[in-house]
């Protein structure tokens, strides 16, 4: 078993995040508390591509390459899509449940379907 336990992040910041900092704040209101659920722009960006980089970083540190497979509209696994992404070079299938950042908990049946793939 390989532990993907979290530690201290040692990778650089994404270029897009650094660029966004150069233009912040756009307005004086950017310094105030916003909606509890988050800014609409950020919520929409996360909705389009929810991804937690620490798992990807741990996989890269293990000398592997991540192949992301889309989830359904509830952020649940699609065993058929995972099965289609498996090649002769596949060495592992990594699932994180509950999923971070979506919070989705994968049903046992989906996890068993992936194991059978």
TORVODREN-983694 format. One record per residue: residue number from 1; residue in one letter; chain; x, y, z of N, C-alpha, C, O, CB in turn. Coordinates in Angstrom, 3 decimals, always signed. Glycine has a CB too. Example, Ala and Ser with C-alpha at 12.3 -4.5 7.8 and 13.67 -1.06 7.14 Angstrom:
2
(1,'A','A',(+13.190,-5.690,+7.800),(+12.300,-4.500,+7.800),(+13.200,-3.300,+7.800),(+14.236,-3.319,+8.465),(+11.308,-4.473,+9.046));
(2,'S','A',(+12.850,-2.250,+7.080),(+13.670,-1.060,+7.140),(+12.900,+0.030,+7.870),(+13.409,+1.138,+8.039),(+14.084,-0.598,+5.725));
//
This chain:
117
(1,'X','A',(+0.849,-1.168,+0.000),(+0.000,+0.000,+0.000),(+0.898,+1.235,+0.000),(+1.919,+1.275,+0.687),(-0.968,-0.004,+1.222));
(2,'X','A',(+0.507,+2.231,-0.771),(+1.237,+3.495,-0.818),(+0.398,+4.540,-0.108),(-0.763,+4.757,-0.456),(+1.553,+3.927,-2.290));
(3,'X','A',(+0.986,+5.185,+0.885),(+0.266,+6.225,+1.616),(+0.236,+7.511,+0.804),(+1.274,+7.988,+0.344),(+0.912,+6.474,+2.993));
(4,'X','A',(-0.943,+8.061,+0.632),(-1.073,+9.365,+0.005),(-1.409,+10.410,+1.066),(-2.025,+11.435,+0.776),(-2.154,+9.338,-1.101));
(5,'X','A',(-0.985,+10.127,+2.319),(-1.210,+11.064,+3.403),(-0.567,+12.401,+3.085),(+0.472,+12.466,+2.428),(-0.668,+10.509,+4.716));
(6,'X','A',(-1.188,+13.448,+3.551),(-0.711,+14.778,+3.213),(+0.421,+15.221,+4.122),(+0.496,+14.849,+5.293),(-1.845,+15.769,+3.284));
(7,'X','A',(+1.269,+16.002,+3.562),(+2.356,+16.623,+4.305),(+2.405,+18.092,+3.946),(+1.383,+18.696,+3.622),(+3.713,+15.933,+4.008));
(8,'X','A',(+3.552,+18.643,+4.002),(+3.720,+20.051,+3.661),(+3.940,+20.174,+2.166),(+4.763,+19.459,+1.595),(+4.899,+20.682,+4.443));
(9,'X','A',(+3.222,+21.059,+1.542),(+3.335,+21.251,+0.096),(+4.703,+21.835,-0.219),(+5.120,+22.825,+0.383),(+2.202,+22.176,-0.439));
(10,'X','A',(+5.395,+21.215,-1.166),(+6.730,+21.696,-1.509),(+6.852,+22.067,-2.981),(+7.956,+22.298,-3.475),(+7.762,+20.648,-1.162));
(11,'X','A',(+5.725,+22.125,-3.684),(+5.802,+22.484,-5.101),(+5.504,+23.972,-5.258),(+4.953,+24.613,-4.363),(+4.811,+21.630,-5.950));
(12,'X','A',(+5.880,+24.496,-6.410),(+5.659,+25.907,-6.681),(+4.196,+26.234,-6.894),(+3.370,+25.339,-7.072),(+6.448,+26.329,-7.880));
(13,'X','A',(+3.881,+27.514,-6.876),(+2.505,+27.940,-7.102),(+2.189,+27.884,-8.586),(+3.067,+28.130,-9.413),(+2.269,+29.360,-6.552));
(14,'X','A',(+0.939,+27.560,-8.938),(+0.557,+27.556,-10.351),(+0.690,+28.954,-10.947),(+0.353,+29.942,-10.294),(-0.885,+27.039,-10.520));
(15,'X','A',(+1.174,+29.041,-12.172),(+1.367,+30.322,-12.844),(+0.070,+31.126,-12.900),(+0.091,+32.347,-12.740),(+1.905,+30.102,-14.254));
(16,'X','A',(-1.061,+30.451,-13.125),(-2.345,+31.157,-13.204),(-2.684,+31.830,-11.875),(-3.248,+32.924,-11.863),(-3.468,+30.186,-13.604));
(17,'X','A',(-2.344,+31.181,-10.751),(-2.619,+31.779,-9.441),(-1.746,+33.011,-9.221),(-2.220,+34.024,-8.705),(-2.384,+30.751,-8.314));
(18,'X','A',(-0.480,+32.931,-9.607),(+0.413,+34.075,-9.461),(-0.052,+35.243,-10.325),(-0.002,+36.395,-9.895),(+1.846,+33.683,-9.829));
(19,'X','A',(-0.498,+34.950,-11.531),(-0.993,+36.001,-12.419),(-2.244,+36.659,-11.840),(-2.397,+37.877,-11.926),(-1.293,+35.427,-13.813));
(20,'X','A',(-3.133,+35.872,-11.257),(-4.353,+36.415,-10.663),(-4.024,+37.349,-9.504),(-4.721,+38.341,-9.291),(-5.266,+35.280,-10.184));
(21,'X','A',(-2.973,+37.042,-8.757),(-2.592,+37.908,-7.645),(-2.146,+39.293,-8.125),(-2.319,+40.288,-7.421),(-1.477,+37.256,-6.836));
(22,'X','A',(-1.575,+39.343,-9.316),(-1.105,+40.630,-9.845),(-2.265,+41.598,-10.117),(-2.076,+42.814,-10.087),(-0.306,+40.406,-11.134));
(23,'X','A',(-3.441,+41.071,-10.377),(-4.582,+41.925,-10.690),(-5.543,+42.079,-9.517),(-6.581,+42.724,-9.658),(-5.322,+41.372,-11.878));
(24,'X','A',(-5.220,+41.502,-8.366),(-6.091,+41.584,-7.202),(-5.610,+42.727,-6.315),(-4.395,+42.870,-6.183),(-6.111,+40.236,-6.417));
(25,'X','A',(-6.422,+43.524,-5.718),(-7.873,+43.552,-5.834),(-8.309,+44.336,-7.067),(-7.649,+45.288,-7.483),(-8.495,+44.156,-4.578));
(26,'X','A',(-9.403,+43.927,-7.626),(-9.955,+44.649,-8.773),(-10.778,+45.841,-8.312),(-10.801,+46.884,-8.966),(-10.813,+43.716,-9.636));
(27,'X','A',(-11.454,+45.677,-7.177),(-12.274,+46.757,-6.628),(-12.073,+46.796,-5.116),(-11.631,+45.806,-4.533),(-13.787,+46.565,-6.988));
(28,'X','A',(-12.389,+47.913,-4.472),(-12.279,+47.970,-3.005),(-13.123,+46.899,-2.313),(-12.772,+46.452,-1.221),(-12.698,+49.346,-2.506));
(29,'X','A',(-14.221,+46.487,-2.927),(-15.095,+45.474,-2.316),(-14.411,+44.113,-2.218),(-14.853,+43.259,-1.449),(-16.389,+45.341,-3.120));
(30,'X','A',(-13.349,+43.897,-2.977),(-12.642,+42.607,-2.925),(-12.030,+42.336,-1.550),(-11.690,+41.197,-1.234),(-11.545,+42.567,-3.987));
(31,'X','A',(-11.890,+43.389,-0.730),(-11.314,+43.218,+0.603),(-12.360,+42.910,+1.667),(-12.010,+42.686,+2.825),(-10.554,+44.458,+0.992));
(32,'X','A',(-13.622,+42.896,+1.298),(-14.701,+42.643,+2.252),(-15.079,+41.170,+2.232),(-14.769,+40.440,+1.290),(-15.931,+43.518,+1.933));
(33,'X','A',(-15.758,+40.750,+3.299),(-16.297,+39.390,+3.311),(-17.304,+39.255,+2.184),(-18.097,+40.163,+1.935),(-16.953,+39.052,+4.682));
(34,'X','A',(-17.268,+38.135,+1.515),(-18.207,+37.891,+0.423),(-19.244,+36.866,+0.819),(-19.415,+36.584,+2.005),(-17.472,+37.431,-0.826));
(35,'X','A',(-19.937,+36.306,-0.151),(-20.948,+35.289,+0.137),(-20.326,+34.076,+0.846),(-19.203,+33.679,+0.537),(-21.642,+34.846,-1.165));
(36,'X','A',(-21.052,+33.505,+1.776),(-20.558,+32.357,+2.536),(-20.170,+31.208,+1.611),(-19.179,+30.520,+1.855),(-21.615,+31.888,+3.538));
(37,'X','A',(-20.945,+31.000,+0.554),(-20.671,+29.887,-0.358),(-19.498,+30.162,-1.292),(-19.097,+29.278,-2.049),(-21.902,+29.580,-1.176));
(38,'X','A',(-18.939,+31.373,-1.255),(-17.804,+31.736,-2.091),(-18.214,+32.694,-3.184),(-19.401,+32.874,-3.458),(-17.174,+30.501,-2.696));
(39,'X','A',(-17.225,+33.306,-3.804),(-17.535,+34.250,-4.872),(-18.114,+33.481,-6.060),(-17.665,+32.373,-6.356),(-16.266,+35.055,-5.293));
(40,'X','A',(-19.092,+34.050,-6.732),(-19.706,+33.349,-7.865),(-18.692,+32.916,-8.925),(-18.817,+31.830,-9.491),(-20.750,+34.233,-8.503));
(41,'X','A',(-17.685,+33.758,-9.200),(-16.654,+33.392,-10.183),(-15.898,+32.143,-9.753),(-15.684,+31.230,-10.551),(-15.670,+34.550,-10.385));
(42,'X','A',(-15.494,+32.109,-8.477),(-14.727,+30.976,-7.973),(-15.585,+29.716,-7.922),(-15.133,+28.635,-8.300),(-14.163,+31.289,-6.585));
(43,'X','A',(-16.815,+29.857,-7.456),(-17.719,+28.701,-7.389),(-17.901,+28.095,-8.780),(-17.879,+26.873,-8.930),(-19.094,+29.112,-6.795));
(44,'X','A',(-18.081,+28.941,-9.796),(-18.260,+28.441,-11.161),(-16.982,+27.779,-11.680),(-17.045,+26.750,-12.354),(-18.678,+29.586,-12.098));
(45,'X','A',(-15.830,+28.365,-11.371),(-14.561,+27.774,-11.810),(-14.359,+26.394,-11.193),(-13.925,+25.465,-11.874),(-13.383,+28.692,-11.443));
(46,'X','A',(-14.671,+26.260,-9.917),(-14.532,+24.957,-9.249),(-15.550,+23.970,-9.799),(-15.243,+22.790,-9.971),(-14.704,+25.103,-7.719));
(47,'X','A',(-16.761,+24.446,-10.077),(-17.800,+23.582,-10.627),(-17.341,+22.987,-11.967),(-17.629,+21.827,-12.260),(-19.122,+24.370,-10.807));
(48,'X','A',(-16.629,+23.780,-12.778),(-16.171,+23.323,-14.088),(-15.014,+22.325,-13.963),(-14.896,+21.433,-14.802),(-15.742,+24.519,-14.942));
(49,'X','A',(-14.173,+22.448,-12.958),(-12.980,+21.563,-12.838),(-12.597,+21.350,-11.401),(-11.534,+21.814,-10.987),(-11.784,+22.148,-13.595));
(50,'X','A',(-13.440,+20.644,-10.586),(-13.053,+20.415,-9.184),(-11.872,+19.454,-9.125),(-11.932,+18.338,-9.641),(-14.250,+19.853,-8.361));
(51,'X','A',(-10.828,+19.896,-8.504),(-9.599,+19.108,-8.483),(-8.788,+19.514,-7.270),(-8.652,+20.701,-6.976),(-8.778,+19.299,-9.790));
(52,'X','A',(-8.260,+18.548,-6.577),(-7.418,+18.823,-5.423),(-6.008,+18.374,-5.780),(-5.752,+17.183,-5.962),(-7.947,+18.099,-4.128));
(53,'X','A',(-5.098,+19.336,-5.878),(-3.774,+19.089,-6.431),(-2.897,+18.173,-5.600),(-2.000,+17.543,-6.160),(-3.080,+20.368,-6.614));
(54,'X','A',(-3.105,+18.062,-4.293),(-2.194,+17.288,-3.453),(-2.125,+15.821,-3.861),(-1.055,+15.215,-3.808),(-2.616,+17.391,-2.007));
(55,'X','A',(-3.250,+15.247,-4.265),(-3.235,+13.848,-4.680),(-2.426,+13.695,-5.963),(-1.657,+12.744,-6.104),(-4.673,+13.319,-4.881));
(56,'X','A',(-2.594,+14.618,-6.886),(-1.831,+14.588,-8.131),(-0.342,+14.732,-7.851),(+0.478,+14.056,-8.471),(-2.302,+15.697,-9.081));
(57,'X','A',(+0.004,+15.607,-6.923),(+1.404,+15.813,-6.565),(+2.013,+14.533,-5.984),(+3.142,+14.177,-6.321),(+1.533,+16.968,-5.558));
(58,'X','A',(+1.276,+13.846,-5.120),(+1.782,+12.610,-4.532),(+1.978,+11.542,-5.596),(+2.940,+10.776,-5.540),(+0.831,+12.104,-3.449));
(59,'X','A',(+1.084,+11.487,-6.550),(+1.202,+10.512,-7.634),(+2.440,+10.831,-8.480),(+3.177,+9.926,-8.871),(-0.082,+10.509,-8.517));
(60,'X','A',(+2.663,+12.119,-8.761),(+3.848,+12.524,-9.529),(+5.130,+12.192,-8.766),(+6.108,+11.744,-9.365),(+3.797,+14.033,-9.845));
(61,'X','A',(+5.130,+12.408,-7.454),(+6.306,+12.083,-6.648),(+6.614,+10.586,-6.670),(+7.761,+10.184,-6.476),(+6.100,+12.547,-5.211));
(62,'X','A',(+5.598,+9.770,-6.905),(+5.794,+8.316,-6.998),(+6.279,+7.909,-8.386),(+6.444,+6.722,-8.667),(+4.489,+7.578,-6.666));
(63,'X','A',(+6.511,+8.908,-9.263),(+7.017,+8.616,-10.596),(+5.943,+8.229,-11.588),(+6.227,+7.621,-12.620),(+8.017,+7.532,-10.520));
(64,'X','A',(+4.710,+8.582,-11.274),(+3.597,+8.215,-12.150),(+2.994,+9.463,-12.779),(+3.300,+10.586,-12.379),(+2.519,+7.432,-11.369));
(65,'X','A',(+2.143,+9.254,-13.757),(+1.448,+10.344,-14.453),(-0.045,+10.145,-14.263),(-0.566,+9.041,-14.425),(+1.821,+10.389,-15.980));
(66,'X','A',(-0.718,+11.220,-13.921),(-2.163,+11.170,-13.719),(-2.892,+11.258,-15.051),(-2.558,+12.081,-15.904),(-2.618,+12.301,-12.787));
(67,'X','A',(-3.877,+10.413,-15.214),(-4.796,+10.500,-16.343),(-6.165,+10.761,-15.721),(-6.783,+9.854,-15.163),(-4.781,+9.176,-17.250));
(68,'X','A',(-6.632,+11.998,-15.820),(-7.912,+12.349,-15.207),(-9.058,+11.791,-16.043),(-9.041,+11.855,-17.272),(-8.048,+13.884,-15.057));
(69,'X','A',(-10.040,+11.252,-15.359),(-11.234,+10.708,-16.019),(-12.432,+11.479,-15.478),(-12.588,+11.595,-14.262),(-11.390,+9.145,-15.771));
(70,'X','A',(-13.279,+12.006,-16.356),(-14.407,+12.818,-15.882),(-15.387,+12.027,-15.027),(-15.552,+10.818,-15.189),(-15.142,+13.415,-17.059));
(71,'X','A',(-16.027,+12.742,-14.119),(-17.084,+12.161,-13.302),(-18.422,+12.538,-13.925),(-18.473,+13.233,-14.940),(-16.992,+12.647,-11.815));
(72,'X','A',(-19.509,+12.069,-13.302),(-20.825,+12.475,-13.791),(-21.178,+13.838,-13.195),(-20.337,+14.461,-12.546),(-21.910,+11.410,-13.430));
(73,'X','A',(-22.390,+14.301,-13.402),(-22.758,+15.638,-12.939),(-22.895,+15.759,-11.423),(-23.041,+16.863,-10.898),(-24.041,+16.043,-13.577));
(74,'X','A',(-22.847,+14.615,-10.714),(-22.852,+14.635,-9.243),(-21.453,+14.347,-8.693),(-21.293,+14.105,-7.496),(-23.864,+13.602,-8.688));
(75,'X','A',(-20.443,+14.373,-9.564),(-19.052,+14.095,-9.212),(-18.831,+12.647,-8.789),(-17.915,+12.345,-8.024),(-18.610,+15.017,-8.101));
(76,'X','A',(-19.677,+11.757,-9.295),(-19.507,+10.335,-8.999),(-18.719,+9.666,-10.112),(-18.681,+10.134,-11.250),(-20.875,+9.642,-8.814));
(77,'X','A',(-18.097,+8.561,-9.749),(-17.289,+7.800,-10.700),(-18.129,+7.279,-11.857),(-19.319,+7.001,-11.709),(-16.600,+6.639,-9.996));
(78,'X','A',(-17.491,+7.153,-12.997),(-18.091,+6.509,-14.164),(-17.211,+5.303,-14.503),(-16.248,+5.427,-15.260),(-18.214,+7.513,-15.397));
(79,'X','A',(-17.543,+4.139,-13.942),(-16.691,+2.961,-14.160),(-16.391,+2.683,-15.630),(-15.277,+2.268,-15.951),(-17.344,+1.751,-13.557));
(80,'X','A',(-17.348,+2.899,-16.531),(-17.085,+2.666,-17.955),(-16.017,+3.615,-18.489),(-15.177,+3.212,-19.294),(-18.374,+2.825,-18.765));
(81,'X','A',(-16.044,+4.859,-18.051),(-15.042,+5.832,-18.492),(-13.665,+5.473,-17.947),(-12.659,+5.624,-18.640),(-15.433,+7.251,-18.047));
(82,'X','A',(-13.625,+4.999,-16.712),(-12.351,+4.571,-16.124),(-11.828,+3.353,-16.876),(-10.648,+3.281,-17.220),(-12.515,+4.249,-14.609));
(83,'X','A',(-12.708,+2.410,-17.124),(-12.325,+1.202,-17.870),(-11.753,+1.581,-19.238),(-10.763,+0.997,-19.678),(-13.544,+0.254,-18.042));
(84,'X','A',(-12.369,+2.552,-19.909),(-11.909,+2.978,-21.239),(-10.551,+3.677,-21.171),(-9.818,+3.684,-22.160),(-12.940,+3.913,-21.881));
(85,'X','A',(-10.203,+4.263,-20.026),(-8.929,+4.974,-19.889),(-7.767,+4.043,-19.543),(-6.606,+4.444,-19.631),(-9.052,+6.046,-18.826));
(86,'X','A',(-8.065,+2.825,-19.157),(-7.011,+1.878,-18.777),(-6.309,+1.363,-20.025),(-6.949,+0.931,-20.985),(-7.595,+0.696,-17.957));
(87,'X','A',(-4.975,+1.418,-19.992),(-4.160,+0.921,-21.103),(-3.155,-0.091,-20.569),(-3.142,-0.393,-19.375),(-3.431,+2.089,-21.833));
(88,'X','A',(-2.331,-0.602,-21.439),(-1.279,-1.544,-21.029),(-0.274,-0.880,-20.089),(+0.428,-1.566,-19.346),(-0.550,-2.103,-22.264));
(89,'X','A',(-0.202,+0.448,-20.120),(+0.747,+1.172,-19.262),(+0.155,+1.523,-17.895),(+0.877,+2.018,-17.029),(+1.204,+2.446,-19.957));
(90,'X','A',(-1.122,+1.284,-17.683),(-1.775,+1.612,-16.411),(-1.195,+0.734,-15.306),(-1.116,-0.487,-15.438),(-3.320,+1.422,-16.509));
(91,'X','A',(-0.797,+1.375,-14.225),(-0.239,+0.644,-13.080),(-1.125,+0.727,-11.850),(-1.005,-0.092,-10.939),(+1.137,+1.175,-12.745));
(92,'X','A',(-2.018,+1.716,-11.819),(-2.896,+1.888,-10.652),(-4.088,+2.748,-11.042),(-4.025,+3.550,-11.974),(-2.126,+2.531,-9.459));
(93,'X','A',(-5.163,+2.561,-10.312),(-6.331,+3.438,-10.416),(-6.516,+4.019,-9.020),(-6.700,+3.281,-8.052),(-7.642,+2.662,-10.929));
(94,'X','A',(-6.469,+5.336,-8.923),(-6.572,+6.013,-7.634),(-7.930,+6.696,-7.551),(-8.295,+7.479,-8.428),(-5.415,+7.044,-7.443));
(95,'X','A',(-8.663,+6.401,-6.512),(-9.924,+7.084,-6.233),(-9.832,+7.667,-4.831),(-9.208,+7.078,-3.948),(-11.153,+6.111,-6.368));
(96,'X','A',(-10.443,+8.806,-4.631),(-10.429,+9.467,-3.333),(-11.886,+9.613,-2.896),(-12.666,+10.315,-3.540),(-9.691,+10.869,-3.394));
(97,'X','A',(-12.246,+8.950,-1.804),(-13.607,+9.024,-1.311),(-13.591,+9.154,+0.209),(-12.968,+8.331,+0.880),(-14.417,+7.786,-1.750));
(98,'X','A',(-14.253,+10.157,+0.771),(-15.017,+11.171,+0.078),(-14.087,+12.013,-0.792),(-12.944,+12.295,-0.433),(-15.780,+12.054,+1.079));
(99,'X','A',(-14.615,+12.398,-1.934),(-13.841,+13.160,-2.896),(-13.565,+14.554,-2.373),(-14.434,+15.199,-1.786),(-14.565,+13.230,-4.231));
(100,'X','A',(-12.360,+15.002,-2.593),(-11.980,+16.347,-2.215),(-11.707,+17.105,-3.504),(-10.801,+16.688,-4.226),(-10.735,+16.356,-1.258));
(101,'X','A',(-12.379,+18.141,-3.852),(-13.135,+19.043,-2.989),(-14.644,+18.882,-3.053),(-15.351,+19.618,-2.363),(-12.795,+20.430,-3.330));
(102,'X','A',(-15.179,+17.948,-3.853),(-16.635,+17.900,-4.046),(-17.388,+17.316,-2.861),(-18.553,+17.652,-2.648),(-16.956,+17.099,-5.272));
(103,'X','A',(-16.749,+16.452,-2.088),(-17.416,+15.801,-0.964),(-18.202,+14.563,-1.354),(-18.810,+13.924,-0.495),(-18.329,+16.767,-0.299));
(104,'X','A',(-18.201,+14.209,-2.643),(-18.942,+13.023,-3.098),(-18.367,+11.767,-2.450),(-17.150,+11.598,-2.362),(-18.893,+12.902,-4.648));
(105,'X','A',(-19.255,+10.896,-2.001),(-18.861,+9.594,-1.449),(-19.265,+8.551,-2.472),(-20.442,+8.426,-2.811),(-19.530,+9.315,-0.036));
(106,'X','A',(-18.295,+7.805,-2.962),(-18.568,+6.849,-4.023),(-19.258,+5.609,-3.475),(-18.862,+5.086,-2.434),(-17.279,+6.461,-4.736));
(107,'X','A',(-20.285,+5.138,-4.168),(-20.968,+3.925,-3.714),(-20.063,+2.710,-3.860),(-19.222,+2.642,-4.755),(-22.270,+3.711,-4.500));
(108,'X','A',(-20.255,+1.761,-2.964),(-19.460,+0.531,-2.991),(-19.552,-0.158,-4.350),(-18.560,-0.701,-4.836),(-19.921,-0.426,-1.887));
(109,'X','A',(-20.729,-0.141,-4.964),(-20.904,-0.811,-6.250),(-19.990,-0.215,-7.323),(-19.459,-0.950,-8.156),(-22.362,-0.719,-6.697));
(110,'X','A',(-19.803,+1.104,-7.313),(-18.920,+1.743,-8.292),(-17.468,+1.358,-8.039),(-16.723,+1.089,-8.981),(-19.079,+3.273,-8.246));
(111,'X','A',(-17.067,+1.332,-6.777),(-15.693,+0.953,-6.448),(-15.427,-0.506,-6.831),(-14.357,-0.829,-7.346),(-15.421,+1.169,-4.945));
(112,'X','A',(-16.399,-1.381,-6.579),(-16.227,-2.801,-6.976),(-16.136,-2.939,-8.490),(-15.360,-3.752,-8.992),(-17.401,-3.663,-6.445));
(113,'X','A',(-16.922,-2.151,-9.224),(-16.886,-2.197,-10.702),(-15.507,-1.794,-11.210),(-15.015,-2.352,-12.191),(-17.971,-1.265,-11.312));
(114,'X','A',(-14.890,-0.835,-10.549),(-13.552,-0.399,-10.964),(-12.522,-1.473,-10.655),(-11.617,-1.706,-11.456),(-13.167,+0.918,-10.266));
(115,'X','A',(-12.644,-2.126,-9.520),(-11.717,-3.202,-9.167),(-11.799,-4.328,-10.185),(-10.786,-4.941,-10.523),(-12.015,-3.737,-7.756));
(116,'X','A',(-13.007,-4.602,-10.675),(-13.173,-5.660,-11.690),(-12.634,-5.258,-13.047),(-12.390,-6.114,-13.898),(-14.633,-6.028,-11.826));
(117,'X','A',(-12.442,-3.939,-13.264),(-11.944,-3.466,-14.568),(-10.548,-3.966,-14.756),(-9.927,-3.692,-15.783),(-11.985,-1.920,-14.677));
//
